[in-house]
Structure formats: C-alpha cells, structure tokens
Amino acid sequence: MVYLETCRSQAKVSVQLTVGSRVPIATTAIGRAYYLGLAETEREHLDAQLAERYGKQW
C-alpha cells in the first residue's frame, strides 16, 4: 500500500506516515481494510501473491 494523502492529528502520540510512505498489506490495518474491500476474485488473486511472498505466515 502507498499513502496518497494523509491528515495530521493533534494528538501527542500518532503514526507519522507521509505521502508516498509504503506499508505492507498483510500486516497493517489499512492493508487489511483494503483486502476486505476487494471483490472475491481480486482477493483470490491477491491471496496467491501474498502466499507466495509470506509462505506459511500468510
């Protein structure tokens, strides 16, 4: 996943990702939300790619 836009919080503790930051689909909340929002056929295709990359961990 690549962040295209971000909004800053006024909280003292927050995640400081910037536009262009890369985060893994398999291990982040935004990646998992993306995954669940995919159509079933797209999710199956992504499953194959993630299984190849992460092996038994996926």
Residue frames relative to the residue before (quaternion, step in Angstrom):
aa qw qx qy qz dx dy dz
M 1.0000 0.0000 0.0000 0.0000 0.00 0.00 0.00
V 0.1245 -0.7618 0.6318 0.0710 3.56 -1.12 0.75
Y 0.4030 -0.7088 0.5267 0.2406 3.57 -0.82 1.01
L 0.2064 -0.7849 0.5760 0.0975 3.56 -0.86 1.02
E 0.7862 0.0256 0.0016 0.6175 3.55 1.19 -0.55
T 0.0560 -0.7985 0.5990 0.0228 3.56 -1.13 0.58
C 0.1978 -0.7429 0.6258 0.1320 3.55 -1.22 0.55
R 0.3543 -0.7595 0.5131 0.1852 3.56 -0.86 0.92
S 0.3342 -0.7218 0.5780 0.1825 3.51 -1.11 0.82
Q 0.4565 -0.6622 0.5147 0.2969 3.56 -1.20 0.46
A 0.4296 0.7123 -0.4546 0.3185 3.60 1.30 -0.05
K 0.5324 -0.6414 0.4533 0.3158 3.56 -1.10 0.70
V 0.7557 0.2313 -0.1429 0.5959 3.58 1.14 -0.62
S 0.2630 0.7486 -0.5725 0.2066 3.57 -0.62 1.13
V 0.5696 -0.5575 0.4695 0.3799 3.54 -1.31 0.27
Q 0.1899 -0.8109 0.5479 0.0787 3.57 -0.76 1.01
L 0.1596 0.7716 -0.5920 0.1695 3.56 0.41 1.23
T 0.2324 -0.7710 0.5787 0.1289 3.55 -1.08 0.72
V 0.6753 -0.4399 0.3741 0.4587 3.57 -1.29 0.20
G 0.7616 0.3153 -0.2662 0.4996 3.56 -0.85 1.04
S 0.4787 0.6539 -0.4485 0.3769 3.59 1.26 -0.18
R 0.2443 -0.7621 0.5848 0.1325 3.55 -1.08 0.79
V 0.0104 -0.7807 0.6246 -0.0151 3.55 -0.98 0.89
P 0.5232 -0.6582 0.4358 0.3212 3.60 -1.03 0.68
I 0.5179 -0.6384 0.4764 0.3119 3.56 -1.07 0.77
A 0.7149 0.5193 -0.2621 0.3880 3.55 0.84 -1.04
T 0.8205 0.2962 -0.1152 0.4752 3.60 1.02 -0.66
T 0.6687 0.4563 -0.3194 0.4925 3.59 1.21 0.32
A 0.6170 -0.5612 0.4020 0.3779 3.56 -1.16 0.55
I 0.6726 0.4845 -0.3150 0.4621 3.61 0.89 -0.83
G 0.6267 0.5330 -0.3283 0.4641 3.58 1.09 -0.69
R 0.6735 0.4869 -0.2900 0.4746 3.55 0.96 -0.86
A 0.6170 0.5269 -0.3444 0.4723 3.60 1.07 -0.68
Y 0.6264 0.5267 -0.3243 0.4743 3.58 1.00 -0.82
Y 0.6496 0.5392 -0.3008 0.4437 3.55 0.89 -1.02
L 0.7113 0.4561 -0.2614 0.4665 3.59 0.84 -0.95
G 0.6550 0.5190 -0.3097 0.4536 3.58 1.19 -0.44
L 0.5354 0.6394 -0.3984 0.3818 3.58 1.27 -0.21
A 0.5442 -0.5583 0.5053 0.3699 3.54 -1.27 0.43
E 0.6748 -0.5328 0.3230 0.3955 3.59 -1.13 0.62
T 0.6764 0.4913 -0.3091 0.4534 3.62 0.87 -0.86
E 0.6439 0.5034 -0.3187 0.4799 3.60 1.03 -0.74
R 0.6368 0.5278 -0.3194 0.4625 3.56 1.04 -0.82
E 0.6354 0.5240 -0.3265 0.4638 3.61 1.00 -0.78
H 0.6403 0.5132 -0.3168 0.4756 3.59 1.01 -0.83
L 0.6735 0.4827 -0.2914 0.4781 3.59 0.92 -0.89
D 0.5765 0.5841 -0.3658 0.4389 3.60 1.08 -0.71
A 0.6643 0.5094 -0.3017 0.4563 3.56 0.89 -0.95
Q 0.6645 0.4988 -0.3037 0.4662 3.59 0.95 -0.85
L 0.6815 0.4825 -0.2906 0.4672 3.58 0.93 -0.90
A 0.6279 0.5250 -0.3376 0.4648 3.60 1.04 -0.73
E 0.6356 0.5230 -0.3247 0.4659 3.58 1.04 -0.75
R 0.7121 0.4635 -0.2567 0.4607 3.57 0.94 -0.89
Y 0.8101 0.3016 -0.1297 0.4858 3.59 0.85 -0.98
G 0.3635 -0.7631 0.4724 0.2498 3.61 1.26 -0.14
K 0.8451 -0.1375 0.1183 0.5029 3.56 -1.03 -0.82
Q 0.5580 0.6124 -0.3908 0.4011 3.60 1.17 -0.43
W 0.6556 0.4845 -0.3214 0.4818 3.58 1.13 -0.57
